[in-house]
C-alpha cells in the first residue's frame, strides 16, 4: 500500500512538472514550434515519450494545461459573481470578466507564462476550440456574460458580437503583453495586476458604450 502511494505521488509530481515545462516552452516559443520530445527533455524525463505516456496528443497536453489553471480562475470568478448579486452596473460585469484572470496571474508570483500560453493557443484555430470548450463549461462565465449583456446598451446584433470578440481578444492579449514585459524586465503602464485590470476594464466599458457609426442601408 505504501509503495503504491509513493508511486501515485511520483506520477502526480511528474505530470505537474511536464505541465509546467510545456506551459513555459509553449508560451516562449509557440505550441507547434515545441515537440513533445523537447518538453520531455526539458522536464528532465529520461523517457522522451513521457509526454505521450502521461497525456497523449499535443491537444490533450494543451487541454491539461488549461485545466491546471481553470479551477482556480473559476473559484475566483464564482466568488466575485456571488458578491455582485443583481448589479445593473455594466462596469461590475466587465470587471468580473477581467479581474479573476488577472488576480490568478498575480497569485502565481513571478515569472508566469500562462497569459502568453493562452495568447499562443488563441491564434491557432484547432487549439482555440479547446479553450472555447473549456469556457463554455464554466457556469460562472455564462452567468457573467448574461449579466453583462443585460447591461449593454441597445446595439445591432453584429456590433454586439463584434465588440464581444474585441473584448475577448483584449483580455487575452493585454494580459500576455503585460506578462511578457514583466518577464523581460521592461516597464509596464500599471504597477501591478490589479491596476492593470482597472485600466483594461475602463477601456472595455468605454468600447461597449462607444457610439456606432451609421452604415448605408442600416
Beta strands, then each sheet from edge to edge (+ up, - down):
end
